[in-house]
Amino acid sequence: MVTPVADLGARLAATITRAFIGQPAVIELVLVALLCEGHVLIDDVPGVGKTTLARALARAIGGQFRRLQCTPDLLPSDITGLKVYDQRSSDFVFHPGPIFSNVLLADELNRATPRTQAALLEAMQERQVSIEGQTFPLPRPFLVIATQNPVELEGTFPLPEAQLDRFLLRVRLGYPDRAAEDALLTRFQDADPVAAIEPVAALEEVVAAARTCRLVAVSDDVRGYLLDLVRATRAHEAIRLGASPRATLALFQSVQARAALQGRDYVIPDDVKALAIPVLSHRLILSPEAQLRGRDAEQIVAELLETMPVPVESR
């Protein structure tokens, strides 16, 4: 049942790696988001390959890629589109915005105003846009990769916790190692390798794979392990606001997708361990005392994973 999903994931990963080098774990996370029909938040400095990753993914699935540079003067209609009066037809015609794409890169999302952020995140959640009482569905698959620069914070509008909760997972790319950076110089020496990428999957195949992932079995033991982990974030002394039920569902669907990508039709505890930090950490609000001590959410989730009893039977 799951073998086609694993085959799809292997094809996409191999294709993306031609341009986005040395980050197999990041590619797996993005593929998990794609199959869960979720969205990705990337917190990292400029120049580490965020745009390359998004472009390569869009070309690999044969989808439409759009890039949105977020600035304080960006309006919601610049994202969703608007109706314009057409004198020839004597009617208002809808002109779709960049959100009508398969892969949308929202670069430096925290530079957009809260009103514009809300318009984007509402469309991400509802998978549709409403303009003057008329609803327009977004294409499928639909994936938003939003970026934030964690270093340069002047003139930014931090995403509220309720909006951070809309992202399936958060990823940090980091700098590549020396070998990967050397390979990068070789790949980009003559031309842009992204431009040479040909589709290795159809959009319909991706949508079908996403449905298949929902059929992956999760045993009662693993389900209980996942629930205990999420609920532990709500009782931890260093966490003021724990993971929401939306986070529970996000982690559940993510581990199903990861299992399918690895060719299994069942989830194991290692799937939960691999995805707990990227799925849960950005949804937690730490207490002031924990922040003063220099603790972060990723560290606390890692501590919970170390102390949480792991089920022996995984099927």
Secondary structure, DSSP 8 states (H G I E B T S, - for coil): --HHHHHHHHHHHHHHTTTS-S-HHHHHHHHHHHHHT--EEEE--TTSSHHHHHHHHHHHTT--EEEEE--TT--HHHHHEEEEEETTTTEEEEEE-TTSSSEEEEETGGGS-HHHHHHHHHHHHHSEEEETTEEEE--SS-EEEEEE-SS--TT-----HHHHTTSSEEE------HHHHHHHHHHTTTS-GGGG----S-HHHHHHHHHHHTT-B--HHHHHHHHHHHHHHHH-TTEEE---HHHHHHHHHHHHHHHHHTT-SB--HHHHHHHHHHHHGGG-EE-HHHHHTT--HHHHHHHHHHHS---S---
